[in-house]
Structure formats: C-alpha cells, structure tokens
Amino acid sequence: MAELSNNLSQTTNKVKSFLSRMLSATDWQKLWNKPDLEVITLREASELLSMSVKALRMHILRGHLPAYKLGGKIYLKLEEIEKALKPIGARAGKGASQNNKGGTK
C-alpha cells in the first residue's frame, strides 16, 4: 500500500512539473486551485468586483486601474485592484474634511 501511495505521489509530481512548464502562470494556478493568485484576467476581476466587464474596461481606459495585455488577454494585479479601491463613509469623510480645511472644494 505504501509503495502504491509513493508511486502515485511521484506521478502527481511529474504531471505538475510537466504542466507548469506547458501552461501560463494564470492557467497553472487555476488548474491547481491555488488561492494565492496575484494576477487575474479581466473577466475574473469583473466577477470578483461584481461589475460588468464593460464597466471595468471603462475604469481601465480612464486610468483608474492599471491593466496589462498579453497574448490578447487583459490581466490585472490584485494588489493594484486593492489600491484602486477607495474607502467611503465615515472614514473617507474624515480624511476629506482634514484635507479641505480652507473651505474650498
């Protein structure tokens, strides 16, 4: 039984090694369901943010969100998506009032 488990483990490692050389980083991460994705596609970002692809494209075109094109696909960095998100509500209002001490808007 231990030998069978060892053979299965070796085979799995060989398959992972082969696939990692053959697939793009994003496809590789999707295949193995890794939660630590650093780059996602435009469609994945639209699902993550619950907004349409068209709306997300407008944010990119207006310069609110950096994006990268490779092989006909548009990719976004999760870190840059987080930076582009702006807080609203009491916290945002407090910062805005501190920056607006002169009374002009």
ABEGO torsion letter per residue (X at the ends): XAAAAAAAAAAAAAAAAAAAAABBAAAAAAAAGBAABABBBAAAAAAAAGBBAAAAAAAAAAGABBBBBBGGBBBBBAAAAAAABBBBEAAAAAAAAAAAAAGBX
